């Protein structure tokens, strides 16, 4: 059904040979109905889900001490456990691999899944992969050098 602006309806009714009191009454009823529809839409709307970001590391050798780590940034609902990310990716990849495109080009690893599995398969798992290609992960000791009033030199940052 076409949606018509209330002002257009008011103009048409005023141009017609309709009593102004009847026009006013019709416009009030239309505005009440619009307000009621907005309230119903507001009541049925689901609350917005807050999300958290998680970095999924690629550690094929099970050695976190390795200097060159790469990973993917993944977004999940805030109330969900980050430990379930790999299971969610596996389920979404399984669904992808059973699709026609997945049967031609199946994803065989988590990395391939992050690259090729589309949102169509990730959304039912409440999962969004933000970086299709792996990004470098840098380790830090989480300390800042003491400020001695001098400018911080490059050697302060390295040491």
QUIZIUR-V718268 format. One record per residue. N is the residue number from 0. RES is the residue in one small letter. BURIAL is # if it has 24 or more other ideal C-beta (glycine too) atoms within 12 Angstrom, else .. Layout:
n: <N	N>
res: <RES	RES>
burial: <BURIAL	BURIAL>
//
This chain:
n: <0	1	2	3	4	5	6	7	8	9	10	11	12	13	14	15	16	17	18	19	20	21	22	23	24	25	26	27	28	29	30	31	32	33	34	35	36	37	38	39	40	41	42	43	44	45	46	47	48	49	50	51	52	53	54	55	56	57	58	59	60	61	62	63	64	65	66	67	68	69	70	71	72	73	74	75	76	77	78	79	80	81	82	83	84	85	86	87	88	89	90	91	92	93	94	95	96	97	98	99	100	101	102	103	104	105	106	107	108	109	110	111	112	113	114	115	116	117	118	119	120	121	122	123	124	125	126	127	128	129	130	131	132	133	134	135	136	137	138	139	140	141	142	143	144	145	146	147	148	149	150	151	152	153	154	155	156	157	158>
res: <x	x	x	x	x	x	x	x	x	x	x	x	x	x	x	x	x	x	x	x	x	x	x	x	x	x	x	x	x	x	x	x	x	x	x	x	x	x	x	x	x	x	x	x	x	x	x	x	x	x	x	x	x	x	x	x	x	x	x	x	x	x	x	x	x	x	x	x	x	x	x	x	x	x	x	x	x	x	x	x	x	x	x	x	x	x	x	x	x	x	x	x	x	x	x	x	x	x	x	x	x	x	x	x	x	x	x	x	x	x	x	x	x	x	x	x	x	x	x	x	x	x	x	x	x	x	x	x	x	x	x	x	x	x	x	x	x	x	x	x	x	x	x	x	x	x	x	x	x	x	x	x	x	x	x	x	x	x	x>
burial: <.	.	.	.	.	.	.	.	.	.	.	.	#	.	.	.	.	.	.	.	.	.	.	.	.	.	#	.	.	.	.	.	.	.	.	.	.	.	.	.	.	.	.	.	.	.	.	.	.	.	.	.	.	#	#	#	#	#	.	.	.	.	.	.	.	.	.	.	.	.	#	#	#	#	#	#	#	.	.	.	.	.	.	.	#	#	.	#	#	#	.	#	#	.	#	#	#	.	.	.	.	.	.	.	.	.	#	.	.	#	#	.	#	#	.	#	#	.	.	.	#	#	.	.	#	#	#	#	#	.	.	.	.	#	.	.	.	.	.	.	.	.	.	.	.	.	.	.	.	.	.	.	.	.	.	.	.	.	.>
//
